[in-house]
Amino acid sequence: MSNVLVVLETANGQIRSHCLPGITAAKQIADARGVELHLLVLGADSNAAAEIAPAGYGAAGVHTITDPALEPFTAEAWADAIVHAIKTLEPAVVGGTASSALRDCLPRAAALLDAPLAAEVVAVKSGDTFTRPVSAGRALLDEQVSGDVVFFTARGSEFPPAAPGAAAALSPIEGVEVSTRGVKVISVQKTESSRPALTEAKVVVSGGRGMREGANFAVLEQLTDLLGGALGASRAATDAGMVPADLQVGQTGKIVAPNLYIAVAISGAIQHLAGMKGSKVIVAINKDAEAPIFQVADYGLVGKWEELLPKFVELIQARKG
């Protein structure tokens, strides 16, 4: 078919919002190649695909593979399912948003097919040439890939979310043999929070090594909740055990691009900047006036967070009051 296929993640029967930028990137590739866009939904039941098909998102078809082994997620089972879908549908390009799940399973699927993968794409130059960051974001590389099928992951912070459109045809893929390859999920521990997901929040408040200890993140949580945002952290803070690792923003953590990003006591190492510099407005609070974070900040406050944050919170409370 030589079309472009996007792998989607779902939750509670709905497409995860962080998948929408990946659809946009794939649509740009499909348009550049003059081919159709198709969506692939994997899961234990077909309800999510049935919900997505009416929205379409610019796709000609929504394909689904249903198997109990696909939930909870394992990279092995998803890679098997993706390979089966490729052999059935014969797309020329396969990819999606560079989420933690697709970063794990798409390279495995590519390896099984001995196919190339362009990772962390930030722009589509043509149907086979993509721009992606290298050297921790210090430079951009235009990479041309070729093969019977090629893979990509797109940074969600660099592409606008796809909008619903005309309904797409729903097409189940039958006869799939999915294997976890010996991997067994013993249990799943979920962090329940009333805050939005870090990668989907419009406001993110992050703390760094300068917060010194986990207890001090309480004031950041207060600010986060006032703004209706999500809490984040630098790798230095998560490595020190101040907050859980799933709050890490950066090259090896979550890539975020909220409308507002507030960095508190974060120096601004290149690895952290790679994960948040796509934010619309960046506010930095740091006692070191020479901290690299100020080079990318739209607004900066030089001073100790212990003195500035309570005043910041007080002003917001008064404004909302």
C-alpha positions in Angstrom: 0.0 0.0 0.0 3.0 2.3 0.6 0.9 4.4 3.0 1.9 6.0 6.4 0.8 4.2 9.5 0.7 5.8 13.0 0.6 3.7 16.2 -1.7 5.1 18.8 -2.0 4.7 22.6 -5.3 4.8 24.3 -6.7 5.1 27.8 -10.3 4.5 28.9 -11.4 3.9 25.3 -10.0 7.3 24.1 -6.9 8.3 22.2 -4.1 9.7 24.5 -3.8 13.4 23.7 0.0 13.1 23.5 -0.5 10.9 20.4 -2.1 13.8 18.4 1.2 15.6 17.4 2.5 12.2 16.1 -0.5 12.1 13.8 0.3 15.6 12.5 3.9 14.6 11.8 2.7 11.4 10.0 0.2 13.5 8.0 3.0 15.8 6.8 5.0 12.7 5.7 1.9 11.2 3.9 1.2 14.5 2.1 4.9 14.8 1.1 4.7 11.3 -0.4 1.3 11.7 -1.9 -0.1 8.7 0.0 -2.8 8.0 2.6 -2.5 8.2 6.4 -3.7 5.2 8.4 -4.0 4.7 12.2 -3.2 1.6 14.2 -4.9 0.9 17.6 -3.6 -1.9 19.8 -5.3 -3.2 22.9 -7.3 -5.9 24.7 -10.6 -4.9 23.0 -11.7 -2.9 20.0 -13.7 -0.2 21.8 -11.0 2.5 21.5 -10.7 2.0 17.7 -14.5 2.3 17.3 -14.4 5.6 19.2 -11.4 7.0 17.2 -12.8 6.1 13.7 -15.6 8.7 13.7 -13.0 11.5 14.5 -10.7 10.4 11.6 -7.9 12.8 12.3 -7.2 13.1 8.6 -6.7 9.3 8.2 -8.2 7.1 5.5 -8.5 4.1 7.8 -8.3 3.0 11.4 -6.9 -0.5 12.0 -7.1 -2.5 15.2 -5.4 -5.5 16.6 -7.1 -7.0 19.6 -5.3 -9.4 22.0 -5.3 -9.8 25.8 -1.4 -9.9 25.6 -1.4 -6.2 24.5 -2.5 -5.0 28.0 -0.8 -4.2 30.1 1.8 -2.8 27.8 5.0 -4.8 27.1 7.4 -3.7 24.3 7.7 -7.3 23.2 4.0 -7.8 22.6 3.5 -4.4 20.9 6.5 -4.9 18.7 5.0 -8.3 17.5 1.7 -6.7 16.8 3.2 -3.8 14.9 5.3 -6.2 12.8 2.2 -8.2 12.0 0.3 -5.0 11.0 3.2 -4.0 8.7 3.2 -7.4 7.0 -0.6 -7.2 6.5 -0.9 -3.5 5.5 2.5 -3.0 3.8 3.0 0.7 4.8 6.1 2.5 3.7 6.4 4.6 6.9 5.5 3.6 10.5 5.7 5.9 13.6 4.1 8.0 16.2 4.8 10.4 19.0 8.0 9.8 20.9 6.3 8.6 24.1 7.9 6.3 26.6 5.9 3.4 25.1 6.7 4.0 21.5 10.3 4.8 22.2 10.4 1.2 23.6 8.4 -0.8 21.1 9.1 0.9 17.7 12.9 0.3 17.8 12.2 -3.4 18.5 9.8 -3.6 15.6 12.3 -1.9 13.4 15.1 -4.3 14.5 12.8 -7.3 13.7 12.4 -6.0 10.2 16.0 -4.8 9.8 14.5 -1.3 9.0 15.9 2.2 9.7 14.4 4.5 12.4 14.6 8.3 12.6 14.2 9.1 16.3 12.9 12.3 18.0 12.0 14.0 14.7 11.3 17.7 15.1 10.5 18.6 11.4 9.5 16.9 8.2 11.7 18.1 5.3 10.3 15.6 2.7 8.8 12.2 2.4 12.1 10.5 3.4 14.1 13.3 5.1 13.6 14.4 8.7 15.2 16.8 11.1 16.2 15.6 14.5 18.3 17.0 17.3 21.8 15.6 18.0 24.4 16.2 20.7 21.7 16.7 23.4 20.0 19.3 21.2 23.1 21.4 20.5 22.6 20.8 16.8 20.0 19.7 14.3 20.6 17.0 11.7 18.7 16.4 8.5 18.6 12.6 8.1 17.4 10.8 5.0 16.2 7.3 5.5 15.4 4.6 2.9 14.1 1.0 2.9 11.0 -1.1 2.2 9.6 0.4 5.4 11.1 3.1 7.6 10.2 4.1 11.2 10.1 7.4 13.0 9.2 8.9 16.4 8.1 12.5 16.5 8.7 14.9 19.4 5.2 15.9 20.6 6.5 19.4 21.5 7.4 20.2 17.9 4.1 19.4 16.1 0.6 20.8 16.7 -2.1 18.3 17.8 -4.1 16.7 15.0 -7.7 17.9 14.9 -10.7 15.6 14.3 -12.0 15.4 10.7 -14.0 13.2 8.5 -14.7 9.7 9.7 -12.2 7.0 8.8 -13.0 3.4 7.9 -12.6 0.9 10.7 -10.7 -2.3 9.8 -9.8 -5.0 12.3 -6.6 -7.0 11.5 -7.3 -10.7 12.0 -5.0 -13.7 12.6 -2.5 -12.0 14.8 -0.1 -14.1 17.0 1.1 -11.8 19.7 3.9 -13.0 22.1 5.3 -11.3 25.2 8.5 -13.4 24.6 8.6 -14.6 28.1 8.0 -11.2 29.7 5.4 -11.3 32.5 3.9 -8.3 34.1 3.6 -9.1 37.8 1.8 -5.9 38.8 1.2 -2.3 37.8 1.5 0.5 40.2 -0.2 3.7 39.1 0.3 7.1 40.5 -3.1 8.5 41.0 -3.3 12.3 40.7 -5.9 15.0 40.2 -3.3 16.9 38.2 -3.0 16.6 34.4 -0.4 14.3 32.9 3.0 15.9 32.6 3.2 15.6 28.8 -0.4 16.9 28.4 -0.5 19.8 30.9 -0.7 23.4 29.8 1.3 24.6 32.8 4.3 22.8 34.2 6.1 23.8 37.4 9.5 22.0 37.8 12.0 22.0 40.7 15.7 21.2 40.5 18.7 20.3 42.7 18.5 23.7 44.5 15.2 22.6 46.2 17.6 20.5 48.4 15.0 18.0 49.7 11.7 16.5 48.8 9.8 18.3 51.5 10.6 21.6 49.9 8.6 20.5 46.8 5.4 21.2 48.8 5.6 24.9 47.9 6.0 23.9 44.2 2.9 21.7 44.6 1.0 24.6 46.0 2.0 26.8 43.0 1.2 23.9 40.6 -2.3 23.4 42.0 -3.0 27.2 41.9 -2.2 27.2 38.2 -3.9 23.9 37.4 -0.7 22.4 36.1 1.5 19.4 36.5 4.6 19.0 38.7 8.0 18.2 37.1 11.6 18.0 38.1 15.1 18.0 36.8 17.1 14.7 36.6 19.3 15.9 39.5 16.2 16.2 41.7 14.8 12.8 40.8 18.3 11.1 41.0 18.6 12.6 44.5 15.2 11.0 45.5 13.4 14.2 46.1 10.5 13.2 43.8 9.6 10.1 41.8 11.5 9.5 38.5 8.3 9.7 36.4 8.4 13.5 37.1 11.7 14.0 35.3 11.7 16.5 32.4 14.6 16.3 30.0 16.4 14.4 27.3 16.1 11.2 29.2 12.8 12.0 30.8 9.5 13.6 29.5 9.5 16.0 26.6 7.1 18.8 27.4 5.9 22.0 25.6 3.2 23.6 27.8 1.9 27.2 27.4 3.8 28.1 30.6 6.9 26.4 32.1 8.2 27.6 35.5 11.7 26.3 36.4 12.6 26.7 40.0 16.2 26.2 41.3 17.1 24.5 38.0 20.5 25.6 36.5 19.5 24.6 33.0 21.8 21.8 31.9 21.5 21.1 28.1 19.8 17.7 28.9 17.1 19.5 30.8 16.7 22.2 28.2 16.2 19.6 25.5 13.0 18.5 27.3 11.3 21.9 27.8 12.7 24.5 25.5 9.7 24.1 23.2 7.5 25.7 25.9 5.6 28.8 24.8 6.6 30.9 27.8 9.4 30.0 30.2 9.9 31.6 33.7 13.1 30.9 35.6 13.7 31.4 39.3 17.4 30.9 40.3 19.8 32.6 42.7 22.6 32.3 40.2 22.3 35.2 37.7 24.6 33.3 35.3 22.6 30.1 35.3 22.1 28.8 31.7 18.3 28.6 32.2 18.1 32.4 31.9 19.4 32.1 28.3 16.1 30.4 27.2 13.8 32.1 29.7 11.3 34.7 28.7 11.1 36.0 32.3 13.7 35.5 35.0 13.8 36.1 38.7 17.2 36.2 40.4 17.0 35.3 44.0 16.4 32.5 46.5 13.3 30.4 45.9 12.6 30.4 49.7 12.1 34.2 49.5 10.5 34.5 46.0 8.1 31.6 45.8 5.9 32.5 48.9 5.5 36.0 47.4 4.8 34.5 44.0 2.1 32.2 45.4 0.6 35.1 47.4 0.3 37.3 44.3 -1.4 34.5 42.3 -3.8 33.8 45.2 -4.7 37.5 45.3 -5.1 37.7 41.5 -7.4 34.6 41.5 -9.1 35.8 44.7 
